């Protein structure tokens, strides 16, 4: 299914005010979206607060909210403790206006955390106490995803996957299917590259991570344009657009292809306005129009433009 990523509502994609945030959430829900993904660090809580205000105004919306924790302090293993989890989740519960959180994801923790029984015992305890219903992990690499899937009570793994990042197809998705773990796909449009709307003259605001994080100076560069070079990405998009069948936009074709992959539970494109949210919610029906030649074309483009640089890294 198509969900909604709400990093944009926190301000790291240019400023999105409270009114615009409400319009995005309205449009998504009206289009049938029932899964909102956020994090406690998006805008230092602004994204969670926007969702909390919307939930208070729509108490019967039936939306599942997934948040994330772990990046409000330095990402060192000793900070992943029951004491800190309580502190972070109390704040998220206040922001979201919910006593029990639907789904909480560790937010790209250090690799050593996946082997720490103490961390997962603490998460199990918080489920038992009713602080959250389920927990999962947002990961940077395929190896981290596999380590998380091997944990018995991990409900979901969130990972970057799109036509320019295909490695999860190799082992991660099959392992998730076998274990009954849900896959949440983030960065599905490669930070907007796969919208088909960018050119070499496109610029981004100073506070937009597509401007300040192109070299990975702020966080993992794989989160920005999914780790691919912007100009090389533009060339690949031109090839991708030749595959898009009539009736679908470039973005809709990418999303439709993603949700057609076995193992994918939900995909969470972001939106800065209501029109984007409505357009992103539409591709589910378009998946059937993508024939096997589309899949062959995606893999050909990946091999030609990205495999050598991207596949070994994440």
N, C-alpha and C positions, 0 to 999 in steps of 0.2 A: 504494500500500500504506500501511498504518498503521505509523508508527514510534513512537518514544518520545522526547519532549523531557525533558531532565533538569536544567533550571534549578532546579526544585523541590528537587532533592537537594543543592543548594548552600546553601540556607537563605534565599533571598530571597523565599520564600513562607511564612515561618514555619519553625520548626525541624523538620527531618527527620533523625532520628538514623541511625546506621549500620545498625541492625537494620531500621528501616522502609525505608531505601533498598534494602537487599537484598531485601526483600519486594516492592517495586515492580518491581525488575529481574527477579526470579523470575516474578512474575505476567505481566509483559509477554512474556517469552520463552516461557512456557508457553502463552500465547495466540497464539503464532505471530509475534510481533514480531521482526524481524531487523535493525532499524536503530535505534541509539541515537545521539542528538545531545547533545553537551555543549559546554563551553567552559572555557578555562583560568582564567577569572575567576569561574565559578560557585562561590561559597563559597571563593574564593581557592584553587581546586584540589580542594575536597572532592567535587564532583560527579565529576570525572575519577578521583579516588582510589577512590570507591565503585564506579565501573564497573570500574576496574582490579582491585580485590579480587574482584569478581564474575567477571570474565573468568578470573582465576587459578583460581577454583573450578569454572569451567565452560569448560575449554579447547576443547571441541568444540561449543560452542553455535552457531557459524556466524553470529555477529552482526557486522554492519558498524558501526564506531564512527566518527562524524564529530565532530571537535572544532573549536574556533575559536581564533584568536589575534589579538592586536593591541590589547587594551584593558588590558594590564598597565602601560602607560605612557601619557602624554598622547597623544591622537589627533591628532598633527601629522604631516604627510607625511614629514618627514625621519626619523621613527622606524620607517618601514616599510622596513627594510634587511635584507640577507642576514645580517649579524651578529646583529641582534635576532631574526630568524626562527629562527636556529639556537638561540639562548638559550631562546626561548619553547618551541620544539618539543622540545628536550632535556628540559625540565621536563615537558611533556605526555607524552612517551614514558616517563619514569619513573613519572608518576602512573598511566598506563594499563597499564604493564608490557608495552609493545610496542616492538620495535625499529623497525618500519615502521608509520606511521599510515595508516589506510585512506583518510581524507578530511580535509583541513585547510581551513578556511574563514577568510578574512580577516573579522574581526568588525566589520562596519559601519564601514569605514575612511572617512576624509575623502573627499569627492567627487573631489578632484584626484588621488587615488591611482589611480583607474581609467584615467587617461591617462598614467601613468608606466611606460614600458617597463622601467625598471630594476627595478621591483617584480615584474613578471611574469617577467622574466629570472631573478630570484633564486628565484622559486617553481619555475620550470622546472628550475633547477639542483638544487634539493632533491629533486625527483622523480627526476632522473637519478642522484642519489646514494643513492636508496633510503630517504630519511628519511620520505617519504610516497608513497603510490601516486597520489593525485589531489588536486587543489585546486579550491576554489570560493570564492564570496564570499557573505557574508550582507549584505543591503542594507537601507536604509531607504526608498528611493524607487524608483519605476518607472524614472526616468531612469538611476539607478545600475545597476539590473538590466539595462537595455538596453546600457549601456556594458560591463558584465561579459560579457554574452552575446556581444558582438562580439569579445572576446578569444579567440584560437584554441584555447587549452588549458584554458580554464575548463570544468570538468566539471559544476558545479552552481551554481545561484543559490538562496539561501534568502531568502524574502520573506514579509511578513505578508499573509495572505489569509484571509478568512472572509466570511460573509454581510453583515458590517458594513464590509468593506473590499474593494471590488470592482474597483478600478482595474487590477490586474494582468491582468484579462480583456481589456482594450482592446488592448494591444500586447505586454506582456511574455510571456504564455503563447504566443501565436502565434510570436513571435520565437524562443523557446526550442525549440519543436517544430521549427522550420525548421533551427535550428543544431544540434539534437541535444543540447541542454543540459538536464540534469535540474533540475526545480523542487522544492525542499523548502519546504513551507508551514509557517511558524511562527505562533504566536498564533492557532490555528484556532478557539479558543473565546472569543476576545476576553477573555483573562485570567479566564475562568470565567463571564463574563456569559452565554454561550450554553450553560452547564450548566443554566440555568433554575432554579437553586437560590438565587439572591440576591434580596433585597428591599431596600427603603429602610432597613430597620433592620439590615442586615448590616454588621458591622464586621470589620476586618482587623488582625492584629497590628502592632505598631509597626515591626518589621523587615520587613514585607511591602511590596513595591513598590506594591501596590494601595492602600496607605495613604500612603506617603511620596512617590510619584512621580506623583500624579494631575495635577499641573500641569507635569510635565516638569522638575522641579528637580534630579533626579539624572541622568537620561538622557532620550533622545528619548521624549516622551510617547506617541508612536505605539506603543510597546511595552507600555503599560499600558492595558488595556481597548481595545486597538488604536486609541487616540487619540480614542475617543468619550466623551462625557459620561456618567457612570455612571447618573444618573437617566433621562436620555433613552434610554440603552441598555436600561434595565429596561422602559420603555414599548415599545420595539421588540421585545424578547424576548417580551412578551405577544402581540404580533402574530405573531411567528415561530412561537410554540407552536401557533397555530391551523392552521399548515400541516403540522405533524408527523403522519405517518400512524401508525395503531395499530401497536404492536409495537416502536417506536423511542422512545428518550428524546430530549429536546431536543438534548443533546450529540451523540448518535449520528446524528440527522438532519443536523445541521450538518456533521459529519465525513463522512458518506456523500455529501452534496452536494459537498463540497470535492473528494473523491477521484474524483468522476465528471467533473470538469472536464478537458478535453483539455489536456495539457501537465503536469499535476501528477504527479510521480513518487512522492512520499511526503509525508505530513502528520504532524507531530510534536506531538500533544497531550502535555501533562505530566500527572503524577499524583503525589499525595502518599501514596497507599497502594495496596495490591494490588487492592482492589476497583475503584478508579478506573482502574487500568491495564488490568484485564480488561474493564471496560465500554468503555473507549476503543478497544480492539482489535477490538471486535465489529462495527462498522458496515460493513465492506467488503461484506458480503452484502446490506446494507440499501439500497445505492445503487440497485438495480434497482426498489425499491418507490417511488422518488421520480419521479413523473410530471412532464410538462412544466409543469403548473400550479404545482408546487412552485418551479421555477426562476422562473417569472413572479412568484410571490409574493415570493421573495427580492429580486428587483430592484425590485419596488414598494416594499417596506419600506426598502430602501437609498435609493431616490430621495426617499422621504418624510422620513426621519429623518437621513440622514448625508451624502448626496452633496454638498450645498453646503459643509459644513464639512470633509469628509474628502478628497474627490476631488482638489481643487486642491493639497493639501498634500503628499501622499505619492505 
